[in-house]
Amino acid sequence: MLKHGVAGQTTGMSETLLDVKGMNCPLPVLRANRALRTVEPGEKLRVLATDRAAVADFHAFCRETGHQLLTWSEDSGVLQFVIRKKPA
C-alpha cells in the first residue's frame, strides 16, 4: 500500500518517490534534501527530474552529505536518481 505525501511524494515501505520534473536547479536537490529528512536512515528516495544539471547536483549533494547515490539513469528525458539515506 502506498501513502501519498506532499509535493509529489509517494511513500512506500522503504522507498519514497519524489517527482520534481519540470523544476530547475537548485530545486530538485533542495526538495530531495527536504524529503530525506522525513525518511528513516537506510531507506531510499527515488527522484524523478528533467533538469540535466541534476546529474552533477545529486552527485555533489550525496558526496557532501554522506547519503549514497545508488543509481541514476535517464529515459526519454526523465532522469531517475535512487538515494539511500545515510545511517543515523
N, C-alpha and C positions, 0 to 999 in steps of 0.2 A: 504494500500500500504506500502511496506517495502523498506527502503533505505539501501544500503549496505555501510558499513563504512570500516575502516582499521582494520587489524589484526583479521579477523574473526568476526567482529561486524556486526550485523544487527539491524537497528534502526526502531522501530515502533512508534505508537502514544505515548505510555507511558512506553514502556519496550524495553530495548536493550539486544540483545543476544551476549554474548562473548564466543567463542569456544576456550578453551585453552587445549583441550585434547592432551595428549602426552607431555605436558610441566611439568617439575618437580619443586618442591619447590625451591625458593620462587616465581617463575614466574607467577603462576596463580593469586596470590594475588597482585603482582606488576602490572600485566596487568589490573586486576579489578580496582585497585586504579586509574590507568590512565583513564580507561573507565568511571568511576564515575565522573571524572572532566568534562566530555563532556555532561552529562545528567543534567536535571533540578532537583532541590530539590523536593523530593517526588516521583520521577519516579523510576522505577525498573530496575535492572540489573540482567539478568539471566545468570549464568556462568555454562558452561559445562566443567568438568575437569575429569582427570583419576588418578591423584596423590592422594593417600589416605591421605597424610599429609595435603591436602587442607581442610579437615574437621576441624581439630584443628586450622589451619591457618585462615580460614574465621571466625570462632567463635572469635578468638582473635582480628582479624582485625576489626570486627564490634564493639566489646566491646571497643576497644581503640579509634576508630574514631567517634563513635556515629551513624554510619549507622546501619540500622536494618536488621538483618538476618531473613527474613520472614519464610523461609523454606529451608530445604535441603533434598535430597533423593539420592538413588543410584539404578540404574537399569542396569544390565548386565555390571558392572564395570565402568559405567559412572556416575559420581557424578553431581548433579544439585543443584545449590545454587540460591536463589532468595533474592536479597538485595535491600532494599529501601534506596535511598539516603537521608541523614538527611536534615531537613529543613535548609534553609539559615540562 
